Amino acid sequence: MSNIIREVQEEVTVNNNIPDFKAGSTITVHYKIKEGNKERVQTFQGVVIQRKGSGATETFTIRKISGNIGVERIIPINSPFIEKIEINKVGAVRRARIYYFRERRGKSARIKEKKSY
C-alpha cells in the first residue's frame, strides 16, 4: 500500500530545483500570481520559520514584516506557482521551528548569520 502512495507522490511532485534551506534562513520566493487572464511574478522575502512534512506534502512557512504588521505565508515546496527561490543568507538558529521569532521586534528579531569556512 505504501509503495502505491509513494509512486503517486513521485508522479505528482514537480521538480523545481529548490535550494537547500532551513529554519532561520532569509529567502526570496518568486511566486506566480494569476489575476484574471494576466500572470505576474511577485517576490516574497522573509525568514523561514519552519519546514514541515515530507514528499509531496512538504511545506515551509515564511515570515516578513510589512508596514509594521507581521505577515506569514505557508507555501508548498512542490507548488507549480514557485518560479524560483533565492537564499539571501543562512541563519544560525538552534531550533527547527522558530515560533519565538513572532514575538520579537527590533534588534532582538535579528538572526545571526551562519559562518562559512
ABEGO torsion letter per residue (X at the ends): XAAAAAAAAAAABBBAGBBBBBBGBBBBBBBBBBBEABBBBBBBBBBBABBBEBEAABBBBBBBBBGGBBBBBBBBAABAABABBBBABBBBBABABBAAAAABBEAAABBBBBBBX
